[in-house]
Amino acid sequence: TIMSDSEDSTVTYTSVSSPYEGRLGDVSPGEDGPPVMPEDPYAYVVAAFQALPPPDYVPGPEEPEAPPSPVYIPYPLPAAASPTTDSPGYIPESDPYEDPEDDDD
């Protein structure tokens, strides 16, 4: 342990030995030291997707079957249920290209 004092602070340096180090900074990864990282750290992910399925695996459909579409029965709404019929300027059967002033009826 090395101590360094100054007017404002004290710093302490502590040396810790490790079973993985031989000489200073000489680390032998894989044999005497920590395990060596594979060259491609994601190789195990790729290998997992390429692995064979378990023996009890039963292949299913590639896409799940869609639920049946709902059946809608069209029916007219009663006249009172339509907000358009209650509006004051409602014209039941009008032609947008017809001029209302030209009405001979």
Backbone as XML, in Angstrom:
<?xml version="1.0"?>
<chain id="A" units="angstrom">
  <residue number="1" name="THR">
    <atom name="N" x="0.850" y="-1.178" z="0.000"/>
    <atom name="CA" x="0.000" y="0.000" z="0.000"/>
    <atom name="C" x="0.889" y="1.232" z="0.000"/>
  </residue>
  <residue number="2" name="ILE">
    <atom name="N" x="0.604" y="2.143" z="-0.882"/>
    <atom name="CA" x="1.361" y="3.383" z="-1.007"/>
    <atom name="C" x="0.421" y="4.521" z="-0.666"/>
  </residue>
  <residue number="3" name="MET">
    <atom name="N" x="0.830" y="5.415" z="0.188"/>
    <atom name="CA" x="0.001" y="6.555" z="0.557"/>
    <atom name="C" x="0.668" y="7.832" z="0.086"/>
  </residue>
  <residue number="4" name="SER">
    <atom name="N" x="-0.133" y="8.766" z="-0.396"/>
    <atom name="CA" x="0.370" y="10.046" z="-0.865"/>
    <atom name="C" x="-0.435" y="11.128" z="-0.168"/>
  </residue>
  <residue number="5" name="ASP">
    <atom name="N" x="0.235" y="12.013" z="0.529"/>
    <atom name="CA" x="-0.447" y="13.086" z="1.251"/>
    <atom name="C" x="-0.197" y="14.418" z="0.565"/>
  </residue>
  <residue number="6" name="SER">
    <atom name="N" x="-1.203" y="15.233" z="0.525"/>
    <atom name="CA" x="-1.057" y="16.616" z="0.098"/>
    <atom name="C" x="-1.856" y="17.448" z="1.081"/>
  </residue>
  <residue number="7" name="GLU">
    <atom name="N" x="-1.899" y="18.743" z="0.888"/>
    <atom name="CA" x="-2.598" y="19.603" z="1.835"/>
    <atom name="C" x="-4.105" y="19.337" z="1.841"/>
  </residue>
  <residue number="8" name="ASP">
    <atom name="N" x="-4.683" y="19.024" z="0.664"/>
    <atom name="CA" x="-6.134" y="18.922" z="0.551"/>
    <atom name="C" x="-6.681" y="17.500" z="0.600"/>
  </residue>
  <residue number="9" name="SER">
    <atom name="N" x="-5.889" y="16.496" z="0.252"/>
    <atom name="CA" x="-6.451" y="15.155" z="0.164"/>
    <atom name="C" x="-5.406" y="14.098" z="0.430"/>
  </residue>
  <residue number="10" name="THR">
    <atom name="N" x="-5.890" y="12.893" z="0.655"/>
    <atom name="CA" x="-5.029" y="11.734" z="0.835"/>
    <atom name="C" x="-5.454" y="10.687" z="-0.177"/>
  </residue>
  <residue number="11" name="VAL">
    <atom name="N" x="-4.508" y="10.143" z="-0.929"/>
    <atom name="CA" x="-4.790" y="9.116" z="-1.921"/>
    <atom name="C" x="-4.085" y="7.849" z="-1.486"/>
  </residue>
  <residue number="12" name="THR">
    <atom name="N" x="-4.792" y="6.725" z="-1.532"/>
    <atom name="CA" x="-4.207" y="5.443" z="-1.157"/>
    <atom name="C" x="-4.244" y="4.520" z="-2.361"/>
  </residue>
  <residue number="13" name="TYR">
    <atom name="N" x="-3.113" y="3.933" z="-2.710"/>
    <atom name="CA" x="-3.012" y="2.963" z="-3.798"/>
    <atom name="C" x="-2.798" y="1.604" z="-3.170"/>
  </residue>
  <residue number="14" name="THR">
    <atom name="N" x="-3.582" y="0.624" z="-3.587"/>
    <atom name="CA" x="-3.459" y="-0.719" z="-3.045"/>
    <atom name="C" x="-3.224" y="-1.684" z="-4.190"/>
  </residue>
  <residue number="15" name="SER">
    <atom name="N" x="-2.258" y="-2.542" z="-4.055"/>
    <atom name="CA" x="-1.958" y="-3.544" z="-5.067"/>
    <atom name="C" x="-2.672" y="-4.835" z="-4.678"/>
  </residue>
  <residue number="16" name="VAL">
    <atom name="N" x="-3.393" y="-5.412" z="-5.617"/>
    <atom name="CA" x="-4.137" y="-6.638" z="-5.360"/>
    <atom name="C" x="-3.575" y="-7.716" z="-6.265"/>
  </residue>
  <residue number="17" name="SER">
    <atom name="N" x="-3.268" y="-8.845" z="-5.688"/>
    <atom name="CA" x="-2.752" y="-9.937" z="-6.509"/>
    <atom name="C" x="-3.921" y="-10.743" z="-7.055"/>
  </residue>
  <residue number="18" name="SER">
    <atom name="N" x="-3.688" y="-11.403" z="-8.174"/>
    <atom name="CA" x="-4.723" y="-12.191" z="-8.815"/>
    <atom name="C" x="-4.137" y="-13.525" z="-9.231"/>
  </residue>
  <residue number="19" name="PRO">
    <atom name="N" x="-4.912" y="-14.598" z="-9.111"/>
    <atom name="CA" x="-4.385" y="-15.899" z="-9.545"/>
    <atom name="C" x="-4.232" y="-15.975" z="-11.057"/>
  </residue>
  <residue number="20" name="TYR">
    <atom name="N" x="-4.779" y="-15.008" z="-11.799"/>
    <atom name="CA" x="-4.714" y="-15.043" z="-13.251"/>
    <atom name="C" x="-3.494" y="-14.333" z="-13.805"/>
  </residue>
  <residue number="21" name="GLU">
    <atom name="N" x="-2.738" y="-13.645" z="-12.964"/>
    <atom name="CA" x="-1.584" y="-12.909" z="-13.466"/>
    <atom name="C" x="-0.302" y="-13.624" z="-13.079"/>
  </residue>
  <residue number="22" name="GLY">
    <atom name="N" x="0.562" y="-13.715" z="-14.010"/>
    <atom name="CA" x="1.895" y="-14.233" z="-13.745"/>
    <atom name="C" x="2.762" y="-13.031" z="-13.425"/>
  </residue>
  <residue number="23" name="ARG">
    <atom name="N" x="3.597" y="-12.663" z="-14.351"/>
    <atom name="CA" x="4.360" y="-11.431" z="-14.195"/>
    <atom name="C" x="3.433" y="-10.249" z="-14.404"/>
  </residue>
  <residue number="24" name="LEU">
    <atom name="N" x="3.871" y="-9.057" z="-14.082"/>
    <atom name="CA" x="3.043" y="-7.865" z="-14.159"/>
    <atom name="C" x="2.436" y="-7.717" z="-15.551"/>
  </residue>
  <residue number="25" name="GLY">
    <atom name="N" x="1.112" y="-7.774" z="-15.641"/>
    <atom name="CA" x="0.418" y="-7.590" z="-16.908"/>
    <atom name="C" x="0.481" y="-8.790" z="-17.835"/>
  </residue>
  <residue number="26" name="ASP">
    <atom name="N" x="1.127" y="-9.864" z="-17.428"/>
    <atom name="CA" x="1.240" y="-11.046" z="-18.287"/>
    <atom name="C" x="0.067" y="-11.967" z="-17.979"/>
  </residue>
  <residue number="27" name="VAL">
    <atom name="N" x="-0.956" y="-11.910" z="-18.813"/>
    <atom name="CA" x="-2.147" y="-12.726" z="-18.598"/>
    <atom name="C" x="-2.228" y="-13.742" z="-19.716"/>
  </residue>
  <residue number="28" name="SER">
    <atom name="N" x="-2.467" y="-14.967" z="-19.353"/>
    <atom name="CA" x="-2.588" y="-16.031" z="-20.338"/>
    <atom name="C" x="-4.054" y="-16.429" z="-20.420"/>
  </residue>
  <residue number="29" name="PRO">
    <atom name="N" x="-4.837" y="-15.796" z="-21.305"/>
    <atom name="CA" x="-6.267" y="-16.097" z="-21.342"/>
    <atom name="C" x="-6.543" y="-17.505" z="-21.846"/>
  </residue>
  <residue number="30" name="GLY">
    <atom name="N" x="-7.505" y="-18.122" z="-21.228"/>
    <atom name="CA" x="-7.928" y="-19.435" z="-21.687"/>
    <atom name="C" x="-7.280" y="-20.570" z="-20.949"/>
  </residue>
  <residue number="31" name="GLU">
    <atom name="N" x="-6.019" y="-20.470" z="-20.622"/>
    <atom name="CA" x="-5.345" y="-21.563" z="-19.925"/>
    <atom name="C" x="-5.296" y="-21.289" z="-18.428"/>
  </residue>
  <residue number="32" name="ASP">
    <atom name="N" x="-4.582" y="-20.244" z="-18.040"/>
    <atom name="CA" x="-4.455" y="-19.937" z="-16.620"/>
    <atom name="C" x="-5.348" y="-18.771" z="-16.210"/>
  </residue>
  <residue number="33" name="GLY">
    <atom name="N" x="-5.961" y="-18.113" z="-17.172"/>
    <atom name="CA" x="-6.711" y="-16.904" z="-16.871"/>
    <atom name="C" x="-8.190" y="-17.073" z="-17.151"/>
  </residue>
  <residue number="34" name="PRO">
    <atom name="N" x="-8.844" y="-15.947" z="-17.337"/>
    <atom name="CA" x="-10.283" y="-15.999" z="-17.621"/>
    <atom name="C" x="-10.548" y="-16.642" z="-18.974"/>
  </residue>
  <residue number="35" name="PRO">
    <atom name="N" x="-11.752" y="-17.149" z="-19.193"/>
    <atom name="CA" x="-12.048" y="-17.795" z="-20.480"/>
    <atom name="C" x="-11.924" y="-16.805" z="-21.639"/>
  </residue>
  <residue number="36" name="VAL">
    <atom name="N" x="-11.547" y="-17.331" z="-22.769"/>
    <atom name="CA" x="-11.358" y="-16.514" z="-23.959"/>
    <atom name="C" x="-12.721" y="-16.278" z="-24.611"/>
  </residue>
  <residue number="37" name="MET">
    <atom name="N" x="-12.971" y="-15.028" z="-25.003"/>
    <atom name="CA" x="-14.203" y="-14.722" z="-25.738"/>
    <atom name="C" x="-14.090" y="-15.322" z="-27.134"/>
  </residue>
  <residue number="38" name="PRO">
    <atom name="N" x="-15.154" y="-15.900" z="-27.655"/>
    <atom name="CA" x="-15.087" y="-16.383" z="-29.036"/>
    <atom name="C" x="-14.910" y="-15.196" z="-29.983"/>
  </residue>
  <residue number="39" name="GLU">
    <atom name="N" x="-14.420" y="-15.465" z="-31.161"/>
    <atom name="CA" x="-14.186" y="-14.376" z="-32.104"/>
    <atom name="C" x="-15.479" y="-13.657" z="-32.438"/>
  </residue>
  <residue number="40" name="ASP">
    <atom name="N" x="-16.562" y="-14.393" z="-32.595"/>
    <atom name="CA" x="-17.860" y="-13.780" z="-32.850"/>
    <atom name="C" x="-18.722" y="-14.003" z="-31.611"/>
  </residue>
  <residue number="41" name="PRO">
    <atom name="N" x="-18.967" y="-12.958" z="-30.817"/>
    <atom name="CA" x="-19.718" y="-13.169" z="-29.579"/>
    <atom name="C" x="-21.165" y="-13.603" z="-29.811"/>
  </residue>
  <residue number="42" name="TYR">
    <atom name="N" x="-21.694" y="-13.446" z="-31.022"/>
    <atom name="CA" x="-23.073" y="-13.838" z="-31.304"/>
    <atom name="C" x="-23.151" y="-15.176" z="-32.042"/>
  </residue>
  <residue number="43" name="ALA">
    <atom name="N" x="-22.044" y="-15.885" z="-32.113"/>
    <atom name="CA" x="-22.036" y="-17.168" z="-32.816"/>
    <atom name="C" x="-22.989" y="-18.160" z="-32.151"/>
  </residue>
  <residue number="44" name="TYR">
    <atom name="N" x="-23.103" y="-18.099" z="-30.828"/>
    <atom name="CA" x="-24.007" y="-19.030" z="-30.144"/>
    <atom name="C" x="-25.462" y="-18.754" z="-30.503"/>
  </residue>
  <residue number="45" name="VAL">
    <atom name="N" x="-25.801" y="-17.484" z="-30.789"/>
    <atom name="CA" x="-27.173" y="-17.153" z="-31.182"/>
    <atom name="C" x="-27.484" y="-17.779" z="-32.536"/>
  </residue>
  <residue number="46" name="VAL">
    <atom name="N" x="-26.567" y="-17.642" z="-33.474"/>
    <atom name="CA" x="-26.747" y="-18.222" z="-34.807"/>
    <atom name="C" x="-26.824" y="-19.739" z="-34.690"/>
  </residue>
  <residue number="47" name="ALA">
    <atom name="N" x="-25.963" y="-20.324" z="-33.870"/>
    <atom name="CA" x="-25.963" y="-21.777" z="-33.708"/>
    <atom name="C" x="-27.272" y="-22.256" z="-33.084"/>
  </residue>
  <residue number="48" name="ALA">
    <atom name="N" x="-27.843" y="-21.471" z="-32.189"/>
    <atom name="CA" x="-29.100" y="-21.873" z="-31.554"/>
    <atom name="C" x="-30.233" y="-21.935" z="-32.568"/>
  </residue>
  <residue number="49" name="PHE">
    <atom name="N" x="-30.231" y="-21.025" z="-33.539"/>
    <atom name="CA" x="-31.283" y="-21.039" z="-34.555"/>
    <atom name="C" x="-31.064" y="-22.143" z="-35.583"/>
  </residue>
  <residue number="50" name="GLN">
    <atom name="N" x="-29.849" y="-22.627" z="-35.707"/>
    <atom name="CA" x="-29.566" y="-23.682" z="-36.674"/>
    <atom name="C" x="-29.611" y="-25.065" z="-36.037"/>
  </residue>
  <residue number="51" name="ALA">
    <atom name="N" x="-29.829" y="-25.123" z="-34.737"/>
    <atom name="CA" x="-29.859" y="-26.413" z="-34.048"/>
    <atom name="C" x="-31.096" y="-27.200" z="-34.471"/>
  </residue>
  <residue number="52" name="LEU">
    <atom name="N" x="-31.000" y="-28.502" z="-34.396"/>
    <atom name="CA" x="-32.126" y="-29.364" z="-34.741"/>
    <atom name="C" x="-33.213" y="-29.236" z="-33.682"/>
  </residue>
  <residue number="53" name="PRO">
    <atom name="N" x="-34.467" y="-29.386" z="-34.056"/>
    <atom name="CA" x="-35.538" y="-29.317" z="-33.059"/>
    <atom name="C" x="-35.483" y="-30.536" z="-32.148"/>
  </residue>
  <residue number="54" name="PRO">
    <atom name="N" x="-36.068" y="-30.442" z="-30.974"/>
    <atom name="CA" x="-36.073" y="-31.598" z="-30.079"/>
    <atom name="C" x="-36.847" y="-32.758" z="-30.706"/>
  </residue>
  <residue number="55" name="PRO">
    <atom name="N" x="-36.581" y="-33.990" z="-30.287"/>
    <atom name="CA" x="-37.229" y="-35.154" z="-30.914"/>
    <atom name="C" x="-38.747" y="-35.169" z="-30.742"/>
  </residue>
  <residue number="56" name="ASP">
    <atom name="N" x="-39.287" y="-34.527" z="-29.713"/>
    <atom name="CA" x="-40.738" y="-34.540" z="-29.528"/>
    <atom name="C" x="-41.419" y="-33.352" z="-30.209"/>
  </residue>
  <residue number="57" name="TYR">
    <atom name="N" x="-40.696" y="-32.625" z="-31.039"/>
    <atom name="CA" x="-41.240" y="-31.459" z="-31.741"/>
    <atom name="C" x="-42.214" y="-31.903" z="-32.823"/>
  </residue>
  <residue number="58" name="VAL">
    <atom name="N" x="-43.381" y="-31.289" z="-32.858"/>
    <atom name="CA" x="-44.378" y="-31.573" z="-33.886"/>
    <atom name="C" x="-44.548" y="-30.301" z="-34.700"/>
  </residue>
  <residue number="59" name="PRO">
    <atom name="N" x="-44.173" y="-30.323" z="-35.982"/>
    <atom name="CA" x="-44.312" y="-29.098" z="-36.773"/>
    <atom name="C" x="-45.778" y="-28.730" z="-36.954"/>
  </residue>
  <residue number="60" name="GLY">
    <atom name="N" x="-46.051" y="-27.442" z="-36.868"/>
    <atom name="CA" x="-47.418" y="-26.956" z="-37.024"/>
    <atom name="C" x="-47.540" y="-26.166" z="-38.304"/>
  </residue>
  <residue number="61" name="PRO">
    <atom name="N" x="-48.682" y="-25.548" z="-38.520"/>
    <atom name="CA" x="-48.842" y="-24.734" z="-39.730"/>
    <atom name="C" x="-47.886" y="-23.542" z="-39.681"/>
  </residue>
  <residue number="62" name="GLU">
    <atom name="N" x="-47.435" y="-23.112" z="-40.844"/>
    <atom name="CA" x="-46.501" y="-21.994" z="-40.910"/>
    <atom name="C" x="-47.161" y="-20.709" z="-40.424"/>
  </residue>
  <residue number="63" name="GLU">
    <atom name="N" x="-48.422" y="-20.523" z="-40.754"/>
    <atom name="CA" x="-49.160" y="-19.351" z="-40.295"/>
    <atom name="C" x="-50.405" y="-19.837" z="-39.565"/>
  </residue>
  <residue number="64" name="PRO">
    <atom name="N" x="-50.751" y="-19.193" z="-38.462"/>
    <atom name="CA" x="-51.967" y="-19.634" z="-37.765"/>
    <atom name="C" x="-53.198" y="-19.365" z="-38.612"/>
  </residue>
  <residue number="65" name="GLU">
    <atom name="N" x="-54.189" y="-20.203" z="-38.427"/>
    <atom name="CA" x="-55.427" y="-20.050" z="-39.190"/>
    <atom name="C" x="-56.167" y="-18.816" z="-38.689"/>
  </residue>
  <residue number="66" name="ALA">
    <atom name="N" x="-56.606" y="-17.983" z="-39.618"/>
    <atom name="CA" x="-57.310" y="-16.750" z="-39.255"/>
    <atom name="C" x="-58.715" y="-17.077" z="-38.780"/>
  </residue>
  <residue number="67" name="PRO">
    <atom name="N" x="-59.218" y="-16.325" z="-37.824"/>
    <atom name="CA" x="-60.599" y="-16.566" z="-37.389"/>
    <atom name="C" x="-61.558" y="-16.211" z="-38.518"/>
  </residue>
  <residue number="68" name="PRO">
    <atom name="N" x="-62.727" y="-16.812" z="-38.530"/>
    <atom name="CA" x="-63.676" y="-16.513" z="-39.615"/>
    <atom name="C" x="-64.118" y="-15.052" z="-39.550"/>
  </residue>
  <residue number="69" name="SER">
    <atom name="N" x="-64.394" y="-14.495" z="-40.711"/>
    <atom name="CA" x="-64.862" y="-13.109" z="-40.783"/>
    <atom name="C" x="-66.278" y="-13.027" z="-40.243"/>
  </residue>
  <residue number="70" name="PRO">
    <atom name="N" x="-66.598" y="-11.939" z="-39.558"/>
    <atom name="CA" x="-67.964" y="-11.813" z="-39.050"/>
    <atom name="C" x="-68.952" y="-11.628" z="-40.192"/>
  </residue>
  <residue number="71" name="VAL">
    <atom name="N" x="-70.156" y="-12.112" z="-39.986"/>
    <atom name="CA" x="-71.210" y="-11.998" z="-40.989"/>
    <atom name="C" x="-72.105" y="-10.838" z="-40.576"/>
  </residue>
  <residue number="72" name="TYR">
    <atom name="N" x="-72.182" y="-9.831" z="-41.433"/>
    <atom name="CA" x="-73.019" y="-8.670" z="-41.159"/>
    <atom name="C" x="-74.299" y="-8.770" z="-41.979"/>
  </residue>
  <residue number="73" name="ILE">
    <atom name="N" x="-75.408" y="-8.573" z="-41.321"/>
    <atom name="CA" x="-76.701" y="-8.599" z="-42.003"/>
    <atom name="C" x="-77.125" y="-7.149" z="-42.206"/>
  </residue>
  <residue number="74" name="PRO">
    <atom name="N" x="-77.194" y="-6.690" z="-43.461"/>
    <atom name="CA" x="-77.580" y="-5.296" z="-43.690"/>
    <atom name="C" x="-79.070" y="-5.102" z="-43.447"/>
  </residue>
  <residue number="75" name="TYR">
    <atom name="N" x="-79.402" y="-4.045" z="-42.780"/>
    <atom name="CA" x="-80.808" y="-3.706" z="-42.586"/>
    <atom name="C" x="-80.905" y="-2.184" z="-42.546"/>
  </residue>
  <residue number="76" name="PRO">
    <atom name="N" x="-81.995" y="-1.625" z="-43.053"/>
    <atom name="CA" x="-82.133" y="-0.167" z="-43.069"/>
    <atom name="C" x="-82.441" y="0.362" z="-41.671"/>
  </residue>
  <residue number="77" name="LEU">
    <atom name="N" x="-81.927" y="1.538" z="-41.398"/>
    <atom name="CA" x="-82.231" y="2.175" z="-40.128"/>
    <atom name="C" x="-83.598" y="2.835" z="-40.212"/>
  </residue>
  <residue number="78" name="PRO">
    <atom name="N" x="-84.316" y="2.896" z="-39.136"/>
    <atom name="CA" x="-85.587" y="3.624" z="-39.161"/>
    <atom name="C" x="-85.322" y="5.110" z="-39.408"/>
  </residue>
  <residue number="79" name="ALA">
    <atom name="N" x="-86.274" y="5.802" z="-39.993"/>
    <atom name="CA" x="-86.091" y="7.207" z="-40.363"/>
    <atom name="C" x="-85.765" y="8.060" z="-39.155"/>
  </residue>
  <residue number="80" name="ALA">
    <atom name="N" x="-86.321" y="7.756" z="-37.995"/>
    <atom name="CA" x="-86.075" y="8.560" z="-36.802"/>
    <atom name="C" x="-84.652" y="8.393" z="-36.290"/>
  </residue>
  <residue number="81" name="ALA">
    <atom name="N" x="-83.985" y="7.293" z="-36.652"/>
    <atom name="CA" x="-82.635" y="7.046" z="-36.163"/>
    <atom name="C" x="-81.590" y="7.784" z="-36.985"/>
  </residue>
  <residue number="82" name="SER">
    <atom name="N" x="-81.968" y="8.297" z="-38.125"/>
    <atom name="CA" x="-81.020" y="8.990" z="-38.985"/>
    <atom name="C" x="-80.993" y="10.472" z="-38.624"/>
  </residue>
  <residue number="83" name="PRO">
    <atom name="N" x="-79.852" y="11.029" z="-38.217"/>
    <atom name="CA" x="-79.799" y="12.449" z="-37.863"/>
    <atom name="C" x="-80.001" y="13.351" z="-39.075"/>
  </residue>
  <residue number="84" name="THR">
    <atom name="N" x="-79.796" y="12.830" z="-40.270"/>
    <atom name="CA" x="-79.956" y="13.640" z="-41.474"/>
    <atom name="C" x="-81.416" y="14.019" z="-41.687"/>
  </residue>
  <residue number="85" name="THR">
    <atom name="N" x="-82.331" y="13.118" z="-41.379"/>
    <atom name="CA" x="-83.752" y="13.420" z="-41.595"/>
    <atom name="C" x="-84.245" y="14.489" z="-40.639"/>
  </residue>
  <residue number="86" name="ASP">
    <atom name="N" x="-83.592" y="14.650" z="-39.508"/>
    <atom name="CA" x="-84.007" y="15.658" z="-38.538"/>
    <atom name="C" x="-83.444" y="17.041" z="-38.856"/>
  </residue>
  <residue number="87" name="SER">
    <atom name="N" x="-82.476" y="17.130" z="-39.765"/>
    <atom name="CA" x="-81.891" y="18.436" z="-40.074"/>
    <atom name="C" x="-82.884" y="19.258" z="-40.885"/>
  </residue>
  <residue number="88" name="PRO">
    <atom name="N" x="-82.943" y="20.585" z="-40.671"/>
    <atom name="CA" x="-83.971" y="21.408" z="-41.322"/>
    <atom name="C" x="-83.816" y="21.516" z="-42.831"/>
  </residue>
  <residue number="89" name="GLY">
    <atom name="N" x="-82.627" y="21.428" z="-43.376"/>
    <atom name="CA" x="-82.455" y="21.590" z="-44.820"/>
    <atom name="C" x="-82.360" y="20.283" z="-45.570"/>
  </residue>
  <residue number="90" name="TYR">
    <atom name="N" x="-82.873" y="19.209" z="-45.002"/>
    <atom name="CA" x="-82.748" y="17.892" z="-45.629"/>
    <atom name="C" x="-83.682" y="17.766" z="-46.820"/>
  </residue>
  <residue number="91" name="ILE">
    <atom name="N" x="-83.109" y="17.350" z="-47.954"/>
    <atom name="CA" x="-83.889" y="17.080" z="-49.163"/>
    <atom name="C" x="-83.752" y="15.588" z="-49.419"/>
  </residue>
  <residue number="92" name="PRO">
    <atom name="N" x="-84.833" y="14.811" z="-49.323"/>
    <atom name="CA" x="-84.738" y="13.347" z="-49.384"/>
    <atom name="C" x="-84.079" y="12.813" z="-50.644"/>
  </residue>
  <residue number="93" name="GLU">
    <atom name="N" x="-84.514" y="13.214" z="-51.800"/>
    <atom name="CA" x="-83.923" y="12.707" z="-53.035"/>
    <atom name="C" x="-83.521" y="13.901" z="-53.874"/>
  </residue>
  <residue number="94" name="SER">
    <atom name="N" x="-82.254" y="14.250" z="-53.810"/>
    <atom name="CA" x="-81.811" y="15.410" z="-54.581"/>
    <atom name="C" x="-80.677" y="15.004" z="-55.501"/>
  </residue>
  <residue number="95" name="ASP">
    <atom name="N" x="-80.569" y="15.721" z="-56.576"/>
    <atom name="CA" x="-79.497" y="15.509" z="-57.534"/>
    <atom name="C" x="-78.546" y="16.690" z="-57.384"/>
  </residue>
  <residue number="96" name="PRO">
    <atom name="N" x="-77.281" y="16.455" z="-57.070"/>
    <atom name="CA" x="-76.372" y="17.586" z="-56.865"/>
    <atom name="C" x="-76.160" y="18.417" z="-58.132"/>
  </residue>
  <residue number="97" name="TYR">
    <atom name="N" x="-76.445" y="17.842" z="-59.294"/>
    <atom name="CA" x="-76.256" y="18.578" z="-60.546"/>
    <atom name="C" x="-77.531" y="19.308" z="-60.974"/>
  </residue>
  <residue number="98" name="GLU">
    <atom name="N" x="-78.612" y="19.080" z="-60.254"/>
    <atom name="CA" x="-79.884" y="19.707" z="-60.606"/>
    <atom name="C" x="-80.006" y="21.038" z="-59.864"/>
  </residue>
  <residue number="99" name="ASP">
    <atom name="N" x="-80.453" y="22.051" z="-60.551"/>
    <atom name="CA" x="-80.639" y="23.357" z="-59.935"/>
    <atom name="C" x="-81.984" y="23.351" z="-59.218"/>
  </residue>
  <residue number="100" name="PRO">
    <atom name="N" x="-82.029" y="23.643" z="-57.920"/>
    <atom name="CA" x="-83.306" y="23.599" z="-57.205"/>
    <atom name="C" x="-84.309" y="24.646" z="-57.714"/>
  </residue>
  <residue number="101" name="GLU">
    <atom name="N" x="-83.837" y="25.706" z="-58.360"/>
    <atom name="CA" x="-84.742" y="26.726" z="-58.907"/>
    <atom name="C" x="-85.476" y="26.220" z="-60.146"/>
  </residue>
  <residue number="102" name="ASP">
    <atom name="N" x="-84.930" y="25.205" z="-60.827"/>
    <atom name="CA" x="-85.535" y="24.689" z="-62.050"/>
    <atom name="C" x="-86.609" y="23.649" z="-61.775"/>
  </residue>
  <residue number="103" name="ASP">
    <atom name="N" x="-86.985" y="23.466" z="-60.552"/>
    <atom name="CA" x="-87.956" y="22.434" z="-60.198"/>
    <atom name="C" x="-89.351" y="22.869" z="-60.650"/>
  </residue>
  <residue number="104" name="ASP">
    <atom name="N" x="-89.980" y="22.090" z="-61.566"/>
    <atom name="CA" x="-91.278" y="22.442" z="-62.126"/>
    <atom name="C" x="-92.437" y="21.899" z="-61.293"/>
  </residue>
  <residue number="105" name="ASP">
    <atom name="N" x="-92.181" y="21.015" z="-60.349"/>
    <atom name="CA" x="-93.273" y="20.383" z="-59.600"/>
    <atom name="C" x="-94.050" y="21.340" z="-58.790"/>
  </residue>
</chain>
